[in-house]
């Protein structure tokens, strides 16, 4: 078992790191202050350098590499900020992968090259006012009408809402109960009947637009169906990779907090010496490092082992362990980073308080930490638990 990166992986990681650290810090700070998404010209640059197609097929313009490579790139962007990393997340491990895995050949040929080039952005719409963790309670419906579908419903907490060009929209195709009638259909931002709400004001996630939207008699071709009725299990199977991406967004924030704390504690002096010379500070740094390293290993294990699965995707167990652990340690690591920096950690100009705020989001988004723990327990026991009983 070799934990070292290959030369090619290291080269890709270095390329992502050099680009991210040279091009993105000033942009990330401005996005945090003014709350706008990655600008189109920067997305095009992401695409030109291959960062939006790392593990997508070469026939559509991607690099055709593996999931570990994709997560290496994502972490480097996330160390700058979750907002500048979000388009990479959506393309490499999020809704674009749902299209790549389950969409028709025509849909993939239309959507994937646009995303990989940085020309278009795809979001996923799952939650509703009465369907979040209990996702199978969703009410959005797609009804067949000749060769088209007419879609009606209301979606909540859509990251990219009102900004993204395409929406992988979970919906019901029939009256079958629970998951049996659920699939996903592709909607487009400018279709008649797409009505986006106000930009949500969140604790963190500035630069990642989030909004509700109403779907009123939106008509799309049957070719827009990604997964039909009864495909909920397929959609959830692909979610293992999204969990690894979610975990990597957490990891990036934690790793950046550790790096900043290490640098700060060597520069800041108290009682005539750098504060890193105090044992209490050394212990904090060591604890932060242990959590970051353990998180990275769990994520990479899940991603690397996916190659041995029939579907090529991380297992529910390994991806849930990785996500849950990363979601929890990012809160701990950023809080310790804030503490060792004292007043500077609490000050908006120095970035650590932003990491604390952003770090909390990932344990809510994409399935809460408690949900991940029920996934883990179910895998250990060998059966799903009925939370409704």
N, C-alpha and C positions, 0 to 999 in steps of 0.2 A: 504494500500500500504506500503510494508515493504522494505526499501532500504538496510537493513542489509544483509550481506552474511550469508548463512547457515554455520553450523559447518563444513560440508563436503567441501563446497566451500572455506572456510577459510583455511582448512587443505591443500587443493590442492594448493592454492595460496602461502601458506607458504613454501610448498615443492619446488615449482618452484622458489620462491625467494631465498631460501637457496642454491639451486643448482646453480642458475644463478650467485649469488654474490660470491660464493666460487670458482666456476670452470671457469667462463667466462671472467672476466675483463682483465686478462693478454692476453688471446687468442684474445679478441676483439681489444686490442691495437695493437697486432702483425698483425692481419688481416687488420686493418686500414693502418698500415705502409707499409705492403708488398702486399696488395690487393689480397688476396686469399680467397676462400670460406671456410666454416666450414669443417674441416678435417673429413675424413671418420670415424676415430675412435671415434671422438666426436659425430658424427651423431648416431653411434651405441649406445653411452651412452644415448643420447636423447631418442632413441627408447626403450632401456632397462627400462628407468624410466617412460615410458608411455607418454612422452610429445608430441609425433608425432601422437597420436591416441586418444586424449582427447574426441573429439566428433565424432569419427568414430566407426562403429559397432563392437561390441565385437566378432562377428563371424569371423572377420578378424584380431583380435588381439587388437582392440581398446578398450577404456574404456567405450564407449557408453554413455557418458555424454552429456550435452547440450552446446549450443553456448556460453552462458555466461561463463561457466567453461573454454572453449577453449580460450576465450579472456582474462580471468584472467591470464592464463599461458603465453599467447603471450605478454601481457603488461610487465610482469616481465622480460622476455628475452629482449624485446625492450628497457627497461630501461638501459640495459648494452650496447647494440648497435643494430641497425636495421639489421646489417649483421649476428650476431649470432642468431637473431630472425627469419631470413628469411626462413630457412627450416621449422620452426614451422608454420609460415604464410602460406607457400605453401601447407603444409599438412592439416591444420585445417580449413582454410577459402579460399584457393586458388584453383588451378587446380585439386588437388586430390579430392576435393569435387564435381567437375564436373564429374569425373569418378565415384565417389561413387553414385551420384544421377542419372546419365544417362547411364553409361556404362552397358554392358551386364554382366550377372552373371559370365561368364568366365573371362571377363576382370577384374572385381572387385576382383575375387579370385586370379588372377595372380598379379595384381599391388598393391592392398591395403596392403597385409601383408608385402611386401617388403618395402613399404614406412613407415609403422608403426614401423617396426623394425629398420629403419634407414639405410637400405641397398641400397635403390634407391631414387632418387629425380625426381620430376615431375615439369616441367615448363609449362607456357601457352604462346602461340604465336598467337597474334592477329594483331598487327600493321604491316603495310607495308609502303613502301616509299610514296604511295599516299592514304593511308588509315590508319588514326589514330583516331581522333575524329569522322570523317566520316567513321566509320568502315565498313558500308555496301558497300563501294567502293572497298573492297578487291578483288584481282585478283587471288590469289592462288587457284588452281583447283585440284579436285580429280575426275578422270574419271574412270568409271567402265571398267574393262577388264577381262571378265570371272568371276572368283570367287575372283579377286583381284581389287584393285584400284591403279592407277598410279597417283602420286601427283607431281605437278610442281608449283613453285612460289618462292617468296622471302619475308622473314620476317625480320622486324626491331624491335629494342628495346626489344629483348627477354632477360628478367632477368633470369639468369641461362644458357644463350646461350653458347653452347660448353662444359658446365659442367654437366647439368642435363642429366639424363638417358632417360627420356620420355618427349614428347612435345604434349600438347593438342593444336592442330593446327586448327585454324579457316580457313575454305576454302569454295569454291563453288563446288557444286555437279552437277549443271546444269546451263542452261542459263536463268533461271528465274530472273527477275530484282530485284535489291536492296536486301532486306533480304530474299526473298523467296527461293533463291537457296543455302543459306548459312547453314552450319552445322559445325561439328568438327570431326577431325580424329586424332588418336594417332600415332605419329611417334617416332622412336627410334634413339638415337644419332648415332649409328654405322651402320645404314643401308646404303647400297650403294646409292650414290647420295645426301647424306646430307653433305653440305659444309659450314662450319662455318667460319665467318670472324674474323677480329682482335678484341681483347678485347677493348671495348669502354673506353675512358678516360672521366669520368664524374666529375662534381663538388663535388659530394658526392657519397654515395652508394659504397664506397670501401669495398671489401669483398663480394660484390654481383655481380658476373660476368655478364656482359651485352654484347651481340654480335648479329649481323645480321646472318642470314644463308640462303643460296640458297638451293632450293629443286629441284633436277633435275632427273626426271623419277624415283622417289622413289616408289617402289612397296611394298604394304602392303596388307594383307588379308582383306576381307570385315569385318572380325571380329574386325578390328581396328576402325571401325566407332563408334564414341561415340553418335553423334546426326546427323541424315541425313538432306537432303535438307528440308528447311522449319522449321528447329529447332532453328533458331536464337533467337526467343522469349524465348524459354526454356533456352538457354545459358545465356541470359541476366537476366532471373528471378533468376538464381543462383548467379548472381553478387551482389545481395544485401548483402550476407554474406561476400563477398570479400571486399565490401566497409567498412563494420564494421572492418574487419581485417586491411585494409589500415588505417582507423581512429585510430585503436589501436596502430599501429606502430608509428603514429604521437603522440598519447597520451603518449606512453612510453618515447619518446624522451623529450617531454615537462615535464613530471613528474620527469624525472632524472635531467633536468635543474633546476627545482624548488628545488629539494632536495639538489643539489650541491650549489645553491645560498644561501639557508637557512644556510647550514653548513659554507660556506665561510664567510658570513657576520657576523657570530658570532665569527669567529677566527681572521679576519682581523681588525686591529685597525688603527684609524686615529684620530689625536688630542686627544690622550690619552684614547680612548674608542673604543669598537667594533663598526664597522660602522652600525650594525643593530640598534644601539641606535639613529641613525639619521632618522627623520621622512620621508625624501625622499626615503630612502632605505626601510623602512617599507611599504610605499605605493606600491613600485615596487613589493615587495614580495606578498603583498595582491592581487595585480592585477594578478600576475602569478598564485597564488593559485585559484582564482576565475575561471580563464579560464581552468585550469586543471580539477577542480572539475566539472564544467559544461560540459566539453567534455566527461568525464567519464560517467556522467549520461545519456547523449544523446546516447552514444554507448551502454550502458547496457540496456537502454529502447528499442532500436531497436532489440537487441539480445533477450531480455526477451519476447517481444511481438511477436517474430517469432513463439513461441510455440502456439499462438492462430490463426496463419494463416493456411489455408488448405495445403499449400505446406511446412510449417515448416520453412520458410525463412523470413528474414526481408523485410519489404515493401520498395519499391523504395523511398517513401517519407522519412521515418524515417532513412533509411541507408544513403540517400543522405544528409540529414540535419547533421547527425553525422559525415560523412566523410568531408563535406565541412567545418564545424566548426572546427574540429580537424586539418585539413590541414592549416587553417588560423591561429589558435591560436598557433600552434607549432612554426611558424615563429616569432610570437610576443613574446612568452614566452622565447624562446632561445635567442632572441635578447636582451630582458631585462636581462636575466641571464648573457649574455656577458657584458652588460653595468655595472651591479653592481660589476662584478669581475674586471673591468678595463683591465689593461694590461695582467693580468693572464687569463682573459676570451678570449683575442685575441691570446694567446699563444697556440701552438699546443700540448704542454705537458700536458695541463690541461683539455682537452676534450670538453670544451664548444663550441669552434669554430667548431668542428666536428658536434656537435648537430645542429648548425645553418645551416651548409651545408646539412646535411642529412635531416633536417626538411623541406627544400624546395622541396625535391623530391616527396613527397607524394601528394602534390597538383597538380602534373603533371601526375604521374603514376595512372593508374586505372580510368582515367576520370578526367579532370581538374576541378578546383573549379568552373569555369564558367559553365561547363557542368552540374555539380551537381546543380547549381542554376537554370538551365533550367529544370532539372528534378523536382526540388522542385516546381517551378512555374507551370509546367504541372500538377503535382498532385493537387495543389491548385485549378487550373482552371478546371481540369477534362478532359483534352485532350492534346495530343501531339502537339507540334508546328513544322511546316514544315520549317526547317532551310534552305532548298534548294530554296524555293520560293523567 
